[in-house]
Amino acid sequence: MTLESYKGVIYNYAFPLQACYRVALRAKSLWRIGYCNLLGASLGGCIGIIGLGRMGSAFARRCLSLGLKVVAWNRTPEKIEKLQGVEPASTPREVAEKCGVVHIFVADDEASRSVLRGPEGVFAALRSELIVANHTTVTPAHSLEMYRAAEELGTIYLDAPVVGGPAQARLGQLLVLVSGSREAYEKALPLLKNLGDTVMYVGRVPTATVIKLAINSMFFISAQTLSEAMALASAWGVDLEVLREAASRTWLKTLFDKYYERMLSKDRPPSFTIRLAAKDLAYAEQAGYMRNTPLPLVSTALQTYLEASRRGYGSSDYSRIAWHILGKEPGASGEG
Ligand SMILES: NC(=O)c1ccc[n+]([C@@H]2O[C@H](COP(=O)([O-])OP(=O)(O)OC[C@H]3O[C@@H](n4cnc5c(N)ncnc54)[C@H](OP(=O)(O)O)[C@@H]3O)[C@@H](O)[C@H]2O)c1
């Protein structure tokens, strides 16, 4: 075949195929927006979001970019004002009264309990057809408590923690783990797909939360392991680049690829804080205790992250655990 005939094949087949593929992708996305709007309309006409921290605000932006109507509540109302296009609600209850689906992204058990069971909480809306998807990382005990409280009201409650950070939330690329009734999961699936391209149904509550705590424990322990390797190498005057090069000839390459640059970068805006990492480790330890299961590495990592938090790294990205272990001061690059 001559070069000209190759070009002919490309012009005649490849380009039209590529164009068709683009049209199909666009149609798929328009169909999904239409479907979500329809489903949203049947559920109250909007997507409700409670908690506009890093994750909640990234998800709100994602919904707005999909053309969905968003009604939100945040403890600190100023954060809502920064999100143009989001309709503010004065209480979590109002969000539940206006929207048929409520996504929750607050810090911990205490915050989740107050937005769900507080006097002006979601459950006070008393809407039996409501879908509540809690994406907060909580304890299994909390998840069960909320599931049972919702069941008494006839409200659908999904234990739906997510893996991935604000960047993935903004693009709808989180891994969403879901436990609850399968029927509820199937009903909520098109809405959950706004959050993540992988939505996994894992069984009864609190299975999703247990898996989330197990995964996060591995992330935080791995970050501590790498930080200690770097501290050991530094203490003996070994160039960290040489350590990286050697370790990258083994399967540890994945660990270095994931964290090394992030750990050494001078300006790393937090996507997941050390304080929240300590919370997840404490929840994992507590979950182990509930099943008489010792988790010594989780306990050790918890102490390390707590110590880092006490030293002033609490609101830094969790990769800054390396700075703490390497003995750097939190103020070194505006951290704290
Ligand atoms: N960031 C991540 O990469 C990531 C990934 C997966 C899962 N998660 C989980 O997702 C949840 C949110 O994380 P995030 O990074 O978005 O946290 P964040 O930026 O610290 O935001 C926390 C949110 O919780 C609210 N909040 C805290 N205490 C409260 C209380 N007592 N009552 C009501 N609201 C309260 C905060 O309100 P104010 O604005 O008023 O402080 C804020 O909206 C956490 O459970 C976290 O573990 C995070």
The ligand as an SDF file (V2000), in Angstrom:
LIG
                    3D

 48 52  0  0  0  0  0  0  0  0999 V2000
  -10.9490   15.3210   50.8260 N   0  0  0  0  0  0  0  0  0  0  0  0
  -10.8740   14.1040   50.3580 C   0  0  0  0  0  0  0  0  0  0  0  0
   -9.9960   13.7760   49.5460 O   0  0  0  0  0  0  0  0  0  0  0  0
  -11.8770   13.0380   50.8070 C   0  0  0  0  0  0  0  0  0  0  0  0
  -11.9300   11.8650   50.0740 C   0  0  0  0  0  0  0  0  0  0  0  0
  -12.8460   10.8850   50.4430 C   0  0  0  0  0  0  0  0  0  0  0  0
  -13.6620   11.0870   51.5430 C   0  0  0  0  0  0  0  0  0  0  0  0
  -13.5630   12.2410   52.2630 N   0  0  0  0  0  0  0  0  0  0  0  0
  -14.4620   12.3920   53.4170 C   0  0  0  0  0  0  0  0  0  0  0  0
  -15.4850   13.3050   53.0250 O   0  0  0  0  0  0  0  0  0  0  0  0
  -15.8600   14.1260   54.1390 C   0  0  0  0  0  0  0  0  0  0  0  0
  -15.6320   15.5900   53.7950 C   0  0  0  0  0  0  0  0  0  0  0  0
  -14.2560   15.7800   53.5350 O   0  0  0  0  0  0  0  0  0  0  0  0
  -13.6720   17.1910   53.0420 P   0  0  0  0  0  0  0  0  0  0  0  0
  -12.2940   16.9530   52.5990 O   0  0  0  0  0  0  0  0  0  0  0  0
  -14.6420   17.8710   52.1640 O   0  0  0  0  0  0  0  0  0  0  0  0
  -13.6200   17.9460   54.4580 O   0  0  0  0  0  0  0  0  0  0  0  0
  -13.5180   19.5170   54.7340 P   0  0  0  0  0  0  0  0  0  0  0  0
  -13.0430   20.2660   53.5540 O   0  0  0  0  0  0  0  0  0  0  0  0
  -12.7830   19.6420   56.0220 O   0  0  0  0  0  0  0  0  0  0  0  0
  -15.0580   19.9290   54.9900 O   0  0  0  0  0  0  0  0  0  0  0  0
  -15.7450   19.4610   56.1060 C   0  0  0  0  0  0  0  0  0  0  0  0
  -17.2070   19.8540   55.9930 C   0  0  0  0  0  0  0  0  0  0  0  0
  -17.8850   19.3830   57.1630 O   0  0  0  0  0  0  0  0  0  0  0  0
  -18.5750   20.4970   57.7650 C   0  0  0  0  0  0  0  0  0  0  0  0
  -18.6570   20.2930   59.2160 N   0  0  0  0  0  0  0  0  0  0  0  0
  -17.6490   20.0150   60.0780 C   0  0  0  0  0  0  0  0  0  0  0  0
  -18.1330   19.8790   61.3380 N   0  0  0  0  0  0  0  0  0  0  0  0
  -19.4740   20.0960   61.2670 C   0  0  0  0  0  0  0  0  0  0  0  0
  -20.5290   20.0620   62.2080 C   0  0  0  0  0  0  0  0  0  0  0  0
  -20.3090   19.8050   63.5180 N   0  0  0  0  0  0  0  0  0  0  0  0
  -21.7780   20.3100   61.7810 N   0  0  0  0  0  0  0  0  0  0  0  0
  -22.0250   20.5510   60.4630 C   0  0  0  0  0  0  0  0  0  0  0  0
  -21.0740   20.5840   59.5100 N   0  0  0  0  0  0  0  0  0  0  0  0
  -19.8050   20.3420   59.8980 C   0  0  0  0  0  0  0  0  0  0  0  0
  -17.7380   21.7010   57.3990 C   0  0  0  0  0  0  0  0  0  0  0  0
  -18.4810   22.8770   57.5690 O   0  0  0  0  0  0  0  0  0  0  0  0
  -17.7360   24.3100   57.7120 P   0  0  0  0  0  0  0  0  0  0  0  0
  -17.4760   24.7780   56.3240 O   0  0  0  0  0  0  0  0  0  0  0  0
  -18.7080   25.1290   58.4530 O   0  0  0  0  0  0  0  0  0  0  0  0
  -16.4630   24.0500   58.4900 O   0  0  0  0  0  0  0  0  0  0  0  0
  -17.4250   21.3740   55.9300 C   0  0  0  0  0  0  0  0  0  0  0  0
  -18.5310   21.6370   55.1150 O   0  0  0  0  0  0  0  0  0  0  0  0
  -15.0250   13.6160   55.3260 C   0  0  0  0  0  0  0  0  0  0  0  0
  -15.7500   12.6590   56.0350 O   0  0  0  0  0  0  0  0  0  0  0  0
  -13.8190   12.9800   54.6610 C   0  0  0  0  0  0  0  0  0  0  0  0
  -13.2390   11.9910   55.4910 O   0  0  0  0  0  0  0  0  0  0  0  0
  -12.6960   13.2290   51.9110 C   0  0  0  0  0  0  0  0  0  0  0  0
  1  2  1  0
  2  3  2  0
  2  4  1  0
  4  5  1  0
  4 48  2  0
  5  6  2  0
  6  7  1  0
  7  8  2  0
  8  9  1  0
  8 48  1  0
  9 10  1  0
  9 46  1  0
 10 11  1  0
 11 12  1  0
 11 44  1  0
 12 13  1  0
 13 14  1  0
 14 15  2  0
 14 16  1  0
 14 17  1  0
 17 18  1  0
 18 19  2  0
 18 20  1  0
 18 21  1  0
 21 22  1  0
 22 23  1  0
 23 24  1  0
 23 42  1  0
 24 25  1  0
 25 26  1  0
 25 36  1  0
 26 27  1  0
 26 35  1  0
 27 28  2  0
 28 29  1  0
 29 30  1  0
 29 35  2  0
 30 31  1  0
 30 32  2  0
 32 33  1  0
 33 34  2  0
 34 35  1  0
 36 37  1  0
 36 42  1  0
 37 38  1  0
 38 39  2  0
 38 40  1  0
 38 41  1  0
 42 43  1  0
 44 45  1  0
 44 46  1  0
 46 47  1  0
M  CHG  2   8   1  16  -1
M  END
$$$$
